[in-house]
Amino acid sequence: MNPTAPRPVEGHELLLGKTVLVTAAAGTGIGFSTAKRCLEEGARVMISDIHERRLAEAVAALEEVAGSKVPSRLCNVRSDAEVRALVAAGIEELGQIDVLFNNAGLGGTTPVVEMTDEQWDSVLDITLTGTFRMTRAVLPHMIERQSGVIINNASVLGWRAQVGQGHYAAAKAGVMALTRCAALEVAEHGVRINAVSPSLATHAFLSRVMPQETLDELTGREAYGRGAEPWEVANVVVFLASDYSAYMTGEAVSVSSQRA
């Protein structure tokens, strides 16, 4: 099948009046696209990232969409102090945090037999424990308000196997389990927690963590003959952030065209 370029969807004010905090939003991936789509849907957005220059570039691009200031803050999700400072800054800048999108994660391709403790620890600490730290930090604010939505970025690798992805798949499976358990704990407080699970979202930085041969193989598995555009994943994040998903919690929604 020849891949066809999808057409972006126009905003419909699905998040009008809501505030959104996005981690790892610099660059060209899902985080930046989610921040952009949330702005297009009427939300006020704050973004964070660990890369100072890229964060500044992302802010400049988003301010063209917003037509106003887009607050930002550097944050390394491996640091609980930085995570808590980010949440505090988000509350101060936005007035409240209605939606948190936990996008920070680290990938890589290494067979288990060759994997070092450092490689394992880095992927797990950023991808899984970072999601936990952000969730733990923002929940008191949401519980106090008896309202809030958390969306975690998981992956179809939380369900499926792929060579060289033992650490990443384990981390994403953990994100799914954390999503389910935390969702049950806070449902009585009006807080919803779900996850989005992409198969392959194509962006400029993907080739840095995955060989082209592997990317070509994964693309061949997709029914549309292409990976998802990051904004196509962001559309599902917007749905989960909106009131249209009000009954959903503890779910991991696959964003995939992989063949059964």
C-alpha positions, 0 to 999 in steps of 0.5 A: 500500500502506498502511504498517503499524507493525512490531513490535520483535523481542525480544532473544535474547542474540545478543551476550551477553558481547560489547563494542560501541563505536558512533559517532554514537549520540545522537539517534533514528537508526540509531546510537542504535537499534543501541546499544539493540539491542546492549544488548537482545542482551546486549552491553556498549556504549559510545557516542560523538557530537559533540553533548554534550547529545544524547549525555547524553540518549542515555546516560540513555535507554540506561541505562534499558535496560541497568540500569547505567552506559553509558559515553560520550565526545564524539568528532569523527571529523574529528579523528584525535586524538579518534578515537584517544582514543575507542578508548583510552577504549573499551578502558579502559571495556569491557576490550576492543572486540569490535565497532565500528559506524562510524555517523558520517556527514553528508548533505545535498542539493545539485546538483553544479553548485552544490556548494562545496568545503566541502560536498564536503569535509565530507561526504567527511571525516565519512562516508568519512574518519571511517570510515577513521580509526576503522577504522585506530585500532581495528585494532591492538587487534583484530589483537593479539587476533586477533578483532574485528568492524567494521560500517560504515554505508553506503547503497544510494546506494553503488550507486544514483543520486539527484539532489543526492546526489553527495557523499553517494553518493560517500562511501558508495561509498567506504565500501563499497570501504574495507570490501572492501579492509580486510576482505581485509587483516585476514581472516588476523587473525580480524577481520571487516569488513562494511557495512550499506546502508539505503535509507531509515530514518525518524527525526526528524532526517532532515527536517533534511537532506532536503526533505519532497518528496524524502522522500515520493518515496523513501518511495513507492519502498519496497515496504512503503510506508514507510521502515525503522524505525531498529531494523530496520536495527539488527537487521541490524547485530546479525546482522553483529556476531554469530557467526551471520555468522562466514563473512561479510567484505567484504560490503555488506548491503542493508537495503531494500524498494526495488522492483527 
